[in-house]
């Protein structure tokens, strides 16, 4: 008897009800590897967000389970990340003291708002919002955020108290406070940073010399922060350094978080709305870019709208857990992928292991030095400061490079929110500038053919009394004036012209303003004794033309092709090179 596959359970994600049993060992291994990496990152990024360290562990349990249900990526690893933690701290610093109950309540409210915005955008199928920021602007934002984080962590690394604020003010305060540097704290922090640097930039070479395969070596390097953390805890416990003034994490409450909900009445929700939207946007763009790059390697697809819903639900879960906004982590996702994760079950395994750690292992990290957590954060910044992207942008398009530098400078000098708003504004201004300056090429015929090319790029034949312009953009209210100005400049320069031919082969849309401008242009040309012609008009534009008075008023003709237009406008001896 033929067996039919089981019907899907509609409330379960597709990967779960058709889970391949052969993937189980790989998912279990990847989940274990990512958990070892996730623990120090969760503690460090909670500190960066101004939250109690345990909330970083909270943000690594329920959100991972929820994303596995709603997300579409098979390998994206969500949790606390540097950029969203920095944005959380920047948004909440004016509202309450870091770590205070009011601050924690505001952080979870921020996660709830960001999650609700993302989930709503997913339900409305607004995945195209990922295109709101150009790649150089995103790179500029993350690079600026990396520099901001670096400066902010120098104080904890060296045991010097530095108040928040703009980068120049923090640097001045750091230099002024070096006289009160705590030697043991600085030694631990700098020592941990040196070990992490050695593992990151020389570890693979050493492991290859010892005979370890490259794939396993890459994973081992990613786990170096956990080893450094454990060494630091052991050293503090052995030498009682916390009693000598070394700041440590302190007691961490054991057990799973209680779902939050108290104290939210006093939260300034309206003041958190804009930061939540910005955090949601940055979280979505970064996570989607990472998920898509990993999916391409395995010929998989990522649904942008499902990612919105998955990240939204995960942030809501983080808020309900008493934590802060989260996102897809670059390093964790790469390790998850390299460790062989096949489905989101790897994330479920990580969440369950983190839950076990919260029940039984939090005491292990109570004597973890804050300086070592600062070193962990600083060591992870290399992936944020994107110098290669600046070089590529500078070679390819100076305006993109300028947008990158301006956004990075805005984040460093003006702060996170103003910096990202500056980046969004630059993206939109660049888009509007380019749209308002369409590429318009005068074209001529390649001798002996029916092919027409730009006169500035090829040796072509032209008609002395006809001007043929090819418009390479849609025509709309923002750029039609540029076309009109180009025509009048050419007419002033070449008074012998009698015909103007517009080639619309690249124009897919003409809005009402542009259509009226073409009518006025036709009338002005007719008064001067010139004719206006159109050629290679695409179907949608031709349909729009027929709904307007222009075809009946046109002084020239609508030609099927540029070749036919040139044949009808030229005499046998009219061609010139």
Secondary structure per residue as TSV (DSSP state, phi and psi in degrees):
chain	resnum	aa	ss	phi	psi
A	1	X	-	360.0	133.3
A	2	X	-	-72.3	130.5
A	3	X	-	-96.2	133.3
A	4	X	-	-96.6	145.5
A	5	X	-	-63.2	147.8
A	6	X	-	-62.3	144.6
A	7	X	-	-68.0	142.7
A	8	X	-	-66.3	145.4
A	9	X	-	-87.9	113.1
A	10	X	T	-62.5	-28.0
A	11	X	T	-87.3	-2.3
A	12	X	S	-99.2	147.8
A	13	X	-	-66.3	153.5
A	14	X	H	-58.5	-38.5
A	15	X	H	-64.1	-25.3
A	16	X	H	-83.1	-43.8
A	17	X	H	-79.0	-10.3
A	18	X	T	-124.2	41.2
A	19	X	-	-65.7	128.5
A	20	X	-	-79.3	120.4
A	21	X	G	-62.1	-27.4
A	22	X	G	-65.8	-19.3
A	23	X	G	-84.1	-9.5
A	24	X	H	-60.4	-48.1
A	25	X	H	-59.8	-39.4
A	26	X	H	-68.0	-40.3
A	27	X	H	-66.5	-38.9
A	28	X	H	-64.3	-42.5
A	29	X	H	-64.4	-46.8
A	30	X	H	-62.0	-40.2
A	31	X	H	-61.4	-40.3
A	32	X	H	-67.2	-45.0
A	33	X	H	-62.1	-45.6
A	34	X	H	-66.3	-34.2
A	35	X	H	-62.6	-42.9
A	36	X	H	-60.7	-35.3
A	37	X	H	-78.2	-32.8
A	38	X	H	-71.7	-31.6
A	39	X	H	-60.0	-57.3
A	40	X	H	-64.4	-34.0
A	41	X	H	-65.0	-42.0
A	42	X	H	-62.3	-44.2
A	43	X	H	-65.1	-42.4
A	44	X	H	-67.7	-43.9
A	45	X	H	-74.0	-26.0
A	46	X	H	-64.4	-43.1
A	47	X	H	-61.8	-41.5
A	48	X	H	-62.4	-34.7
A	49	X	T	-77.9	-4.7
A	50	X	T	81.0	16.8
A	51	X	S	-103.4	160.1
A	52	X	-	-58.1	139.2
A	53	X	T	-54.3	-34.1
A	54	X	H	-62.7	-26.3
A	55	X	H	-67.1	-23.8
A	56	X	H	-65.2	-36.8
A	57	X	H	-69.9	-39.0
A	58	X	H	-58.8	-39.6
A	59	X	T	-72.1	-1.6
A	60	X	T	-114.3	18.6
A	61	X	T	-117.5	-82.3
A	62	X	H	-61.1	-40.7
A	63	X	H	-58.6	-35.8
A	64	X	H	-66.8	-39.6
A	65	X	H	-65.4	-42.8
A	66	X	H	-67.9	-42.5
A	67	X	H	-61.0	-37.2
A	68	X	H	-61.2	-27.5
A	69	X	H	-81.4	-34.8
A	70	X	H	-112.7	-22.9
A	71	X	-	-74.4	168.3
A	72	X	-	-112.7	-15.9
A	73	X	-	-77.6	139.8
A	74	X	S	-82.6	-17.6
A	75	X	S	-130.8	-3.9
A	76	X	-	-66.6	130.8
A	77	X	-	-107.2	114.7
A	78	X	E	-94.4	162.7
A	79	X	E	153.9	-169.4
A	80	X	-	-63.5	138.1
A	81	X	-	-134.5	162.7
A	82	X	H	-63.9	-46.3
A	83	X	H	-66.3	-47.7
A	84	X	H	-67.4	-32.1
A	85	X	H	-65.5	-42.7
A	86	X	H	-62.2	-43.8
A	87	X	H	-64.3	-35.3
A	88	X	H	-63.4	-47.1
A	89	X	H	-62.5	-40.9
A	90	X	H	-65.9	-36.4
A	91	X	H	-72.5	-33.5
A	92	X	H	-96.2	-16.9
A	93	X	T	-55.8	-39.8
A	94	X	T	-74.3	-8.7
A	95	X	T	-100.9	-32.7
A	96	X	S	-161.4	166.1
A	97	X	-	-75.1	137.9
A	98	X	T	-55.6	133.2
A	99	X	T	84.2	-9.4
A	100	X	S	-73.7	160.7
A	101	X	H	-56.4	-39.3
A	102	X	H	-64.7	-37.2
A	103	X	H	-66.0	-45.4
A	104	X	H	-62.6	-42.6
A	105	X	H	-61.5	-41.7
A	106	X	H	-66.3	-35.6
A	107	X	H	-65.7	-44.1
A	108	X	H	-69.6	-32.8
A	109	X	H	-64.3	-37.7
A	110	X	H	-62.3	-42.1
A	111	X	H	-64.3	-41.1
A	112	X	H	-63.5	-43.8
A	113	X	H	-65.8	-45.8
A	114	X	H	-61.5	-42.4
A	115	X	H	-64.7	-42.3
A	116	X	H	-64.1	-40.6
A	117	X	H	-63.2	-43.6
A	118	X	H	-65.6	-45.1
A	119	X	H	-62.9	-41.9
A	120	X	H	-63.9	-41.8
A	121	X	H	-61.6	-37.0
A	122	X	H	-66.6	-41.4
A	123	X	H	-65.6	-32.3
A	124	X	T	-86.3	2.0
A	125	X	T	59.6	52.1
A	126	X	-	-101.9	33.5
A	127	X	G	-60.2	-22.4
A	128	X	G	-65.2	-10.5
A	129	X	G	-61.3	-18.6
A	130	X	G	-61.6	-19.2
A	131	X	G	-89.6	3.8
A	132	X	S	-67.6	-33.4
A	133	X	S	-111.4	133.2
A	134	X	-	-73.3	160.7
A	135	X	H	-61.0	-42.9
A	136	X	H	-60.8	-36.6
A	137	X	H	-68.0	-41.2
A	138	X	H	-61.6	-44.0
A	139	X	H	-62.3	-41.3
A	140	X	H	-63.2	-40.8
A	141	X	H	-64.2	-48.7
A	142	X	H	-67.1	-35.5
A	143	X	H	-65.4	-45.4
A	144	X	H	-62.2	-40.3
A	145	X	H	-63.5	-38.8
A	146	X	H	-61.6	-43.4
A	147	X	H	-65.6	-39.4
A	148	X	H	-63.9	-42.5
A	149	X	H	-64.8	-43.6
A	150	X	H	-56.1	-50.1
A	151	X	H	-64.0	-39.8
A	152	X	H	-67.1	-24.2
A	153	X	H	-93.9	-6.6
A	154	X	H	-65.2	-35.8
A	155	X	H	-62.0	-57.8
A	156	X	H	-58.5	-33.4
A	157	X	H	-62.9	-38.0
A	158	X	H	-101.3	-3.0
A	159	X	T	77.2	30.0
A	160	X	-	-114.6	130.1
A	161	X	-	-77.8	123.6
A	162	X	-	-130.8	123.3
A	163	X	-	-71.6	158.4
A	164	X	-	-70.2	-179.3
A	165	X	S	134.4	-167.2
A	166	X	-	-67.9	159.4
A	167	X	H	-58.2	-46.6
A	168	X	H	-58.0	-41.1
A	169	X	H	-66.0	-39.5
A	170	X	H	-65.2	-40.5
A	171	X	H	-64.9	-40.7
A	172	X	H	-63.5	-42.5
A	173	X	H	-65.9	-36.8
A	174	X	H	-64.8	-45.9
A	175	X	H	-63.5	-39.0
A	176	X	H	-68.7	-28.0
A	177	X	H	-93.2	0.8
A	178	X	G	-64.4	-23.0
A	179	X	G	-64.8	-26.3
A	180	X	G	-100.3	23.4
A	181	X	-	-59.6	138.2
A	182	X	-	-92.1	110.4
A	183	X	H	-56.8	-46.0
A	184	X	H	-65.4	-41.1
A	185	X	H	-63.2	-46.1
A	186	X	H	-62.6	-38.9
A	187	X	H	-64.6	-44.1
A	188	X	H	-63.4	-46.9
A	189	X	H	-64.3	-49.0
A	190	X	H	-68.2	-36.1
A	191	X	H	-63.8	-44.1
A	192	X	H	-63.3	-41.0
A	193	X	H	-63.2	-40.2
A	194	X	H	-63.9	-42.4
A	195	X	H	-64.3	-42.1
A	196	X	H	-66.3	-39.3
A	197	X	H	-64.0	-43.2
A	198	X	H	-61.4	-43.0
A	199	X	H	-66.1	-38.3
A	200	X	H	-72.3	-41.5
A	201	X	H	-107.5	-13.8
A	202	X	H	-128.2	-7.5
A	203	X	H	-62.0	-45.5
A	204	X	H	-63.3	-38.2
A	205	X	H	-62.5	-44.9
A	206	X	H	-65.2	-42.0
A	207	X	H	-67.0	-35.1
A	208	X	H	-66.0	-37.7
A	209	X	H	-63.4	-30.8
A	210	X	T	-85.9	3.7
A	211	X	T	92.8	8.0
A	212	X	-	-81.2	138.8
A	213	X	-	-65.2	152.4
A	214	X	H	-60.8	-43.0
A	215	X	H	-63.3	-42.8
A	216	X	H	-71.0	-34.5
A	217	X	H	-62.7	-39.2
A	218	X	H	-62.7	-39.9
A	219	X	H	-68.4	-41.1
A	220	X	H	-60.7	-37.8
A	221	X	H	-64.4	-39.1
A	222	X	H	-65.3	-23.1
A	223	X	T	-90.9	-0.2
A	224	X	H	-56.4	-40.2
A	225	X	H	-55.8	-37.1
A	226	X	H	-65.8	-40.3
A	227	X	H	-64.2	-42.4
A	228	X	H	-63.3	-40.7
A	229	X	H	-61.6	-46.0
A	230	X	H	-65.3	-39.1
A	231	X	H	-62.7	-41.1
A	232	X	H	-65.5	-42.3
A	233	X	H	-61.3	-43.9
A	234	X	H	-63.7	-40.3
A	235	X	H	-66.2	-42.2
A	236	X	H	-64.1	-42.1
A	237	X	H	-66.6	-37.7
A	238	X	H	-69.3	-42.3
A	239	X	H	-100.3	2.0
A	240	X	T	52.8	44.5
A	241	X	G	-67.8	-26.4
A	242	X	G	-65.9	-29.3
A	243	X	G	-77.5	-15.5
A	244	X	G	-93.6	10.8
A	245	X	T	104.6	1.1
A	246	X	-	-76.5	122.3
A	247	X	-	-71.2	131.4
A	248	X	B	-124.9	172.4
A	249	X	-	-62.7	-42.1
A	250	X	-	88.6	-176.0
A	251	X	-	-58.1	135.9
A	252	X	-	-117.5	122.6
A	253	X	-	-63.2	131.1
A	254	X	-	-83.5	158.3
A	255	X	S	99.6	164.8
A	256	X	-	-72.8	152.9
A	257	X	-	-70.4	144.3
A	258	X	-	-77.5	138.5
A	259	X	-	-59.8	125.6
A	260	X	-	-75.0	160.0
A	261	X	-	175.2	-10.2
A	262	X	T	-92.2	152.0
A	263	X	T	79.1	4.7
A	264	X	G	-81.7	-15.7
A	265	X	G	-64.8	-30.3
A	266	X	G	-88.7	-0.9
A	267	X	S	-73.4	133.7
A	268	X	-	-78.0	80.2
A	269	X	H	-58.6	-40.7
A	270	X	H	-65.9	-34.2
A	271	X	H	-72.2	-20.5
A	272	X	H	-91.2	-10.0
A	273	X	H	-63.9	-50.5
A	274	X	H	-64.1	-47.5
A	275	X	H	-57.5	-37.4
A	276	X	H	-64.6	-41.4
A	277	X	H	-64.4	-41.3
A	278	X	H	-66.5	-42.7
A	279	X	H	-62.1	-42.6
A	280	X	H	-61.6	-42.7
A	281	X	H	-63.9	-48.6
A	282	X	H	-64.5	-41.2
A	283	X	H	-59.9	-44.6
A	284	X	H	-66.5	-47.1
A	285	X	H	-63.5	-46.6
A	286	X	H	-64.0	-43.8
A	287	X	H	-66.2	-43.4
A	288	X	H	-64.9	-41.1
A	289	X	H	-60.6	-44.2
A	290	X	H	-65.7	-45.0
A	291	X	H	-62.7	-41.3
A	292	X	H	-67.7	-40.3
A	293	X	H	-64.8	-36.2
A	294	X	H	-74.7	-37.2
A	295	X	H	-64.6	-36.6
A	296	X	H	-60.4	-35.8
A	297	X	H	-65.1	-25.6
A	298	X	T	-112.1	14.9
A	299	X	T	56.9	42.1
A	300	X	-	-108.6	170.5
A	301	X	-	-119.7	148.9
A	302	X	-	-120.8	129.8
A	303	X	-	-91.9	114.1
A	304	X	H	-60.6	-38.5
A	305	X	H	-70.5	-36.4
A	306	X	H	-66.4	-35.2
A	307	X	H	-64.7	-39.5
A	308	X	H	-58.8	-46.8
A	309	X	H	-65.9	-41.8
A	310	X	H	-65.6	-46.4
A	311	X	H	-66.6	-36.7
A	312	X	H	-62.6	-47.2
A	313	X	H	-64.6	-37.8
A	314	X	H	-65.8	-39.4
A	315	X	H	-69.4	-37.4
A	316	X	H	-61.6	-42.4
A	317	X	H	-63.3	-37.4
A	318	X	H	-65.2	-42.3
A	319	X	H	-62.9	-42.0
A	320	X	H	-67.4	-23.3
A	321	X	T	-83.3	-0.5
A	322	X	T	80.7	24.3
A	323	X	-	-110.1	-147.0
A	324	X	-	-138.9	173.8
A	325	X	-	-60.1	145.5
A	326	X	-	-128.4	176.1
A	327	X	E	-159.5	-177.9
A	328	X	E	-78.7	129.2
A	329	X	-	-90.8	132.1
A	330	X	H	-63.8	-57.9
A	331	X	H	-63.2	-44.0
A	332	X	H	-62.5	-40.6
A	333	X	H	-65.7	-39.7
A	334	X	H	-63.5	-43.9
A	335	X	H	-65.1	-42.5
A	336	X	H	-57.3	-44.8
A	337	X	H	-64.9	-48.1
A	338	X	H	-67.1	-29.3
A	339	X	T	-77.0	-4.3
A	340	X	T	100.5	12.3
A	341	X	-	-56.1	131.6
A	342	X	-	-107.6	-27.6
A	343	X	S	-144.1	172.4
A	344	X	T	-65.4	-3.1
A	345	X	H	-59.5	-29.4
A	346	X	H	-59.0	-40.7
A	347	X	H	-66.4	-36.6
A	348	X	H	-63.3	-42.8
A	349	X	H	-61.1	-44.2
A	350	X	H	-59.8	-42.8
A	351	X	H	-62.8	-42.8
A	352	X	H	-66.7	-39.1
A	353	X	H	-66.3	-38.0
A	354	X	H	-64.6	-37.2
A	355	X	H	-63.4	-42.1
A	356	X	H	-61.3	-41.8
A	357	X	H	-61.6	-40.4
A	358	X	H	-64.2	-32.0
A	359	X	H	-78.0	-39.3
A	360	X	H	-122.6	-11.7
A	361	X	T	-126.1	10.8
A	362	X	G	-68.1	-28.9
A	363	X	G	-62.2	-22.8
A	364	X	G	-62.2	-27.3
A	365	X	G	-106.2	6.9
A	366	X	T	-66.6	-27.7
A	367	X	T	-104.7	25.2
A	368	X	-	-77.2	123.1
A	369	X	B	-67.7	137.9
A	370	X	H	-63.7	-28.4
A	371	X	H	-63.5	-34.8
A	372	X	H	-71.9	-36.5
A	373	X	H	-63.9	-39.7
A	374	X	H	-62.3	-41.4
A	375	X	H	-62.5	-37.8
A	376	X	H	-62.2	-42.0
A	377	X	H	-66.3	-46.8
A	378	X	H	-61.6	-40.3
A	379	X	H	-64.2	-25.5
A	380	X	G	-85.3	-3.7
A	381	X	G	-77.3	-13.9
A	382	X	G	-59.7	-32.5
A	383	X	G	-77.4	-12.4
A	384	X	T	-90.5	-41.3
A	385	X	S	-80.8	104.5
A	386	X	-	-101.1	78.2
A	387	X	H	-67.1	-41.2
A	388	X	H	-57.8	-36.4
A	389	X	H	-65.8	-37.8
A	390	X	H	-62.8	-43.1
A	391	X	H	-61.7	-44.6
A	392	X	H	-62.9	-44.2
A	393	X	H	-64.5	-38.8
A	394	X	H	-65.3	-39.0
A	395	X	H	-72.0	-36.0
A	396	X	H	-88.5	-47.7
A	397	X	-	-152.0	110.6
A	398	X	H	-63.8	-28.8
A	399	X	H	-67.8	-37.6
A	400	X	H	-65.6	-40.6
A	401	X	H	-63.5	-39.5
A	402	X	H	-64.2	-39.6
A	403	X	H	-64.1	-40.2
A	404	X	H	-61.4	-49.7
A	405	X	H	-65.9	-39.6
A	406	X	H	-66.0	-39.8
A	407	X	H	-66.7	-45.0
A	408	X	H	-60.4	-44.8
A	409	X	H	-64.3	-37.4
A	410	X	H	-62.4	-42.2
A	411	X	H	-64.7	-43.9
A	412	X	H	-69.5	-42.0
A	413	X	H	-95.3	-30.2
A	414	X	H	-106.1	-18.2
A	415	X	-	110.1	169.4
A	416	X	H	-66.0	-51.9
A	417	X	H	-64.6	-47.1
A	418	X	H	-65.8	-35.1
A	419	X	H	-63.6	-44.7
A	420	X	H	-71.6	-34.5
A	421	X	H	-64.4	-38.0
A	422	X	H	-61.4	-42.5
A	423	X	H	-62.8	-42.8
A	424	X	H	-63.0	-43.4
A	425	X	H	-61.8	-41.3
A	426	X	H	-65.1	-38.9
A	427	X	H	-61.0	-46.2
A	428	X	H	-68.5	-39.9
A	429	X	H	-64.7	-40.7
A	430	X	H	-62.5	-42.7
A	431	X	H	-62.0	-45.0
A	432	X	H	-66.7	-39.5
A	433	X	H	-63.2	-44.5
A	434	X	H	-68.4	-38.2
A	435	X	H	-68.0	-30.7
A	436	X	T	-85.1	-2.8
A	437	X	S	-124.5	72.3
A	438	X	-	-67.3	151.4
A	439	X	-	-77.2	121.8
A	440	X	E	-125.4	118.5
A	441	X	E	-115.6	132.1
A	442	X	E	-78.3	134.0
A	443	X	E	-120.9	156.8
A	444	X	E	-143.6	175.0
A	445	X	E	-94.6	133.9
A	446	X	-	-68.2	126.9
A	447	X	T	-53.3	131.3
A	448	X	T	77.8	9.6
A	449	X	S	-131.2	180.0
A	450	X	S	-110.2	21.9
A	451	X	-	-99.7	140.0
A	452	X	E	-122.1	136.3
A	453	X	E	-138.4	167.4
A	454	X	E	-62.0	129.4
A	455	X	T	-66.7	-21.4
A	456	X	T	-83.8	-11.4
A	457	X	T	-114.4	-16.7
A	458	X	S	-137.9	157.0
A	459	X	-	-85.6	107.2
A	460	X	-	-130.7	167.5
A	461	X	B	-98.1	138.6
A	462	X	E	-129.1	169.5
A	463	X	E	-100.8	129.5
A	464	X	T	-64.6	-28.2
A	465	X	T	-105.4	4.6
A	466	X	E	-126.0	137.0
A	467	X	E	-108.5	117.9
A	468	X	E	-109.6	115.2
A	469	X	E	-117.2	127.9
A	470	X	E	-100.0	124.0
A	471	X	E	-95.7	123.3
A	472	X	-	-104.8	26.6
A	473	X	S	-143.7	160.9
A	474	X	-	-62.6	150.5
A	475	X	B	-101.4	125.5
A	476	X	-	-147.9	179.9
A	477	X	T	-58.3	-25.7
A	478	X	T	-84.7	-14.7
A	479	X	T	-130.6	-6.2
A	480	X	H	-66.1	-28.1
A	481	X	H	-63.8	-33.2
A	482	X	H	-64.3	-38.7
A	483	X	H	-65.0	-44.3
A	484	X	H	-61.5	-43.3
A	485	X	H	-65.0	-37.5
A	486	X	H	-63.5	-41.6
A	487	X	H	-63.0	-45.0
A	488	X	H	-67.5	-34.0
A	489	X	H	-64.0	-42.7
A	490	X	H	-67.2	-37.6
A	491	X	H	-67.1	-38.1
A	492	X	H	-66.7	-33.2
A	493	X	H	-81.0	-25.3
A	494	X	-	-131.3	81.0
A	495	X	T	-67.0	-12.9
A	496	X	T	-78.2	-6.6
A	497	X	-	-66.7	141.7
A	498	X	-	-122.4	-16.6
A	499	X	E	-138.1	142.6
A	500	X	E	-121.6	123.5
A	501	X	E	-113.6	120.3
A	502	X	E	-100.1	119.7
A	503	X	E	-94.9	115.5
A	504	X	-	-108.6	27.4
A	505	X	T	-62.8	-25.2
A	506	X	T	-101.6	4.5
A	507	X	-	-97.5	115.3
A	508	X	-	-100.7	-8.9
A	509	X	-	-155.7	139.5
A	510	X	B	-129.4	115.0
A	511	X	-	-81.5	178.5
A	512	X	H	-62.8	-40.6
A	513	X	H	-63.5	-45.5
A	514	X	H	-63.0	-38.1
A	515	X	H	-64.4	-43.0
A	516	X	H	-66.3	-35.8
A	517	X	H	-65.5	-38.2
A	518	X	H	-64.5	-37.8
A	519	X	H	-63.5	-45.6
A	520	X	H	-64.8	-38.4
A	521	X	H	-62.8	-42.8
A	522	X	H	-60.7	-43.3
A	523	X	H	-65.3	-41.9
A	524	X	H	-64.2	-42.4
A	525	X	H	-64.0	-40.7
A	526	X	H	-62.6	-39.7
A	527	X	H	-64.2	-26.0
A	528	X	T	-93.0	3.5
A	529	X	T	83.1	20.0
A	530	X	-	-110.9	154.8
A	531	X	E	-110.8	144.8
A	532	X	E	-108.2	128.8
A	533	X	E	-121.8	154.1
A	534	X	E	-123.0	148.4
A	535	X	E	-143.7	149.9
A	536	X	S	52.3	49.8
A	537	X	-	-78.4	125.1
A	538	X	-	-72.7	158.1
A	539	X	H	-52.2	-53.0
A	540	X	H	-60.3	-36.7
A	541	X	H	-71.3	-38.5
A	542	X	H	-63.6	-39.3
A	543	X	H	-61.3	-42.1
A	544	X	H	-66.0	-39.6
A	545	X	H	-59.0	-40.9
A	546	X	H	-68.3	-19.8
A	547	X	T	-88.7	1.7
A	548	X	S	-117.9	166.7
A	549	X	S	-76.8	-7.3
A	550	X	H	-58.6	-45.9
A	551	X	H	-57.0	-39.0
A	552	X	H	-71.7	-29.7
A	553	X	H	-89.5	-14.9
A	554	X	-	-57.8	127.9
A	555	X	S	-73.6	-25.8
A	556	X	S	-107.9	-138.7
A	557	X	-	-131.5	165.7
A	558	X	E	-102.3	111.4
A	559	X	E	-96.9	145.3
A	560	X	S	-66.0	-37.5
A	561	X	S	-143.0	163.2
A	562	X	H	-65.5	-38.1
A	563	X	H	-60.3	-46.7
A	564	X	H	-63.8	-37.5
A	565	X	H	-63.9	-44.2
A	566	X	H	-65.5	-38.7
A	567	X	H	-62.5	-41.7
A	568	X	H	-75.8	-26.5
A	569	X	H	-89.0	-14.0
A	570	X	-	-110.7	146.3
A	571	X	-	-90.2	172.4
A	572	X	T	-61.2	-26.8
A	573	X	T	-111.2	16.8
A	574	X	-	-83.1	-17.4
A	575	X	E	-69.8	141.7
A	576	X	E	-142.1	153.4
A	577	X	-	-108.1	360.0
